[in-house]
Amino acid sequence: MNQNNRNYRATFILDNRGKEDSIEQIIEDVKKEIASLQGEITAVENVGKRDFARVTDAKFTGAPYVQIFFSGPATSPAQLKERLRLNSNVYRTFVESL
């Protein structure tokens, strides 16, 4: 690990409604995005489908959650959120430093 790298836990809420992409394919796409930002993935945990605490759409009350642990530069969280912002397969992104 590089001296300038930090450890992160990224939590993703995935949305594959009406799409042919499986959850595993979406996770692989997200892992590729992290790798393109010089991120090194240490662990992937598929938490499973969870119901939302606050439902904004009556037809979308829950979704699969995935946690990816990785190390990368300090700019990784902002760049990752920006890259995934327009990705319709990723409903929400939350990155925290460990």
C-alpha positions in Angstrom: 0.0 0.0 0.0 1.3 3.4 -0.9 1.9 5.9 1.9 -0.6 8.4 0.5 -3.4 5.8 0.2 -6.3 5.7 2.7 -8.7 2.9 3.5 -12.4 3.3 2.7 -15.7 1.4 3.0 -18.1 2.2 0.2 -21.7 1.2 0.5 -23.8 1.0 -2.7 -27.5 0.6 -3.2 -28.0 -1.2 -6.5 -31.0 -0.9 -8.8 -31.5 -3.5 -11.5 -35.2 -3.1 -11.9 -36.2 -3.8 -15.5 -32.6 -4.5 -16.6 -30.8 -7.6 -17.7 -27.7 -6.9 -15.6 -27.3 -9.2 -12.6 -26.1 -8.0 -9.3 -22.7 -9.7 -9.9 -22.3 -7.8 -13.2 -23.1 -4.5 -11.5 -20.6 -5.2 -8.8 -17.9 -6.0 -11.3 -18.6 -2.7 -13.1 -18.3 -0.8 -9.8 -15.0 -2.7 -9.0 -13.7 -1.6 -12.4 -14.5 2.0 -11.7 -12.6 1.8 -8.3 -9.6 0.2 -10.1 -9.6 3.0 -12.7 -9.1 5.5 -9.8 -6.0 3.6 -8.6 -8.0 1.9 -5.9 -7.1 -1.5 -4.5 -10.1 -3.6 -3.5 -9.5 -5.6 -0.3 -13.0 -7.1 0.3 -16.5 -7.2 -1.2 -19.5 -8.0 0.9 -23.0 -8.5 -0.6 -25.2 -7.5 2.3 -28.4 -8.6 0.5 -31.7 -6.9 -0.1 -32.8 -4.4 2.5 -36.0 -2.4 2.9 -35.6 1.4 2.9 -36.2 3.3 6.1 -37.7 6.2 4.1 -39.5 5.1 0.9 -39.6 7.8 -1.8 -41.2 5.6 -4.5 -44.0 3.2 -3.5 -42.8 0.8 -6.3 -39.3 0.8 -5.0 -39.3 -0.1 -1.3 -36.0 -2.0 -1.0 -32.8 -2.9 -2.9 -29.6 -4.9 -2.7 -26.8 -3.4 -0.7 -23.1 -4.1 -1.4 -20.1 -3.0 0.7 -16.7 -2.7 -1.0 -13.6 -2.1 1.1 -10.7 -0.5 -0.8 -7.7 1.7 -0.4 -6.9 4.6 -2.6 -5.8 8.2 -2.9 -7.7 10.9 -0.9 -9.5 12.0 -4.0 -11.0 8.6 -4.6 -14.4 9.1 -2.8 -15.3 12.3 -4.7 -14.2 10.9 -8.0 -16.0 7.6 -7.5 -19.3 9.4 -6.6 -19.0 11.6 -9.6 -18.3 8.7 -12.0 -21.3 6.7 -10.6 -23.7 9.6 -10.4 -25.1 9.0 -13.9 -24.9 5.2 -13.6 -28.5 4.0 -13.5 -27.5 0.7 -11.9 -26.2 2.4 -8.8 -29.1 4.0 -6.9 -27.0 5.5 -4.0 -23.3 5.7 -3.1 -21.9 6.3 0.4 -18.1 6.3 1.0 -16.5 6.6 4.4 -12.9 6.7 5.6 -11.8 3.9 8.0 
